[in-house]
Amino acid sequence: MKLRREYNYYQREKKAICAKFADRYVVIVGEEIIGDYSTQWEAIEATRKQHPLGDFMVKLAKYDEDQAFVPRMQVKKVD
């Protein structure tokens, strides 16, 4: 699996990464965080200038990320 090293590094160091980069998008290459950004798009755009897509992982540093994601939706009352 490509990016397995980056994924394993994030899982192993998640507590420290989240403490330092809370709610920021971190860019991981190998076992190193090479940047942190406020948006995922910004992280990808900045990093792809130095590294090809697929050679880095962008991850939101959020300790409670395992919670279920419920997309925002609009509900309309039906009479």
C-alpha positions as CSV (number, residue, x, y, z in Angstrom):
1,M,0.0,0.0,0.0
2,K,1.4,3.3,-1.0
3,L,1.8,5.8,1.8
4,R,1.7,3.0,4.4
5,R,4.8,4.5,6.1
6,E,3.2,7.9,6.4
7,Y,-0.1,6.4,7.7
8,N,1.7,4.2,10.3
9,Y,3.7,7.2,11.4
10,Y,0.6,9.3,11.9
11,Q,-1.2,6.6,13.8
12,R,1.8,6.0,16.1
13,E,2.4,9.7,16.7
14,K,-1.2,10.9,16.6
15,K,-1.4,12.2,20.1
16,A,1.8,14.4,19.8
17,I,0.8,15.5,16.3
18,C,-2.7,16.5,17.4
19,A,-1.3,18.4,20.4
20,K,1.1,20.4,18.3
21,F,-1.0,20.9,15.1
22,A,-4.6,20.8,16.4
23,D,-7.2,21.2,13.6
24,R,-4.5,21.9,11.0
25,Y,-3.8,19.9,7.9
26,V,-0.3,18.3,8.2
27,V,1.7,17.1,5.3
28,I,3.7,13.9,6.0
29,V,6.5,12.5,3.8
30,G,8.0,9.3,5.2
31,E,8.1,9.8,8.9
32,E,8.4,13.6,8.9
33,I,5.9,16.4,8.9
34,I,7.0,18.9,6.3
35,G,4.3,21.5,6.7
36,D,1.0,22.4,8.3
37,Y,-1.8,24.4,6.7
38,S,-5.3,25.7,7.5
39,T,-7.0,24.0,4.5
40,Q,-6.5,20.7,2.7
41,W,-6.4,22.5,-0.6
42,E,-3.6,24.8,0.6
43,A,-1.6,21.8,1.9
44,I,-1.9,20.0,-1.4
45,E,-1.1,23.0,-3.6
46,A,1.9,24.0,-1.6
47,T,3.3,20.5,-1.3
48,R,2.9,19.4,-4.9
49,K,5.4,22.0,-6.0
50,Q,8.1,20.0,-4.3
51,H,6.6,16.4,-4.2
52,P,4.6,14.5,-6.8
53,L,1.0,13.7,-6.0
54,G,0.9,10.3,-4.3
55,D,4.2,10.8,-2.6
56,F,2.8,12.6,0.5
57,M,-0.1,12.3,2.8
58,V,-2.3,15.2,4.0
59,K,-4.1,14.5,7.2
60,L,-6.2,16.7,9.5
61,A,-4.7,16.6,12.9
62,K,-7.8,16.0,14.9
63,Y,-7.7,13.6,17.8
64,D,-11.4,12.7,17.7
65,E,-11.4,12.1,13.9
66,D,-12.8,8.5,14.4
67,Q,-16.2,9.9,15.2
68,A,-18.8,9.3,12.6
69,F,-19.0,12.0,9.9
70,V,-22.5,13.2,9.1
71,P,-22.7,15.6,6.2
72,R,-24.6,18.7,6.6
73,M,-28.0,18.6,4.8
74,Q,-30.9,20.8,4.4
75,V,-34.3,19.5,5.5
76,K,-37.5,20.8,4.1
77,K,-40.7,20.4,6.0
78,V,-43.4,18.5,4.0
79,D,-47.0,19.4,4.7
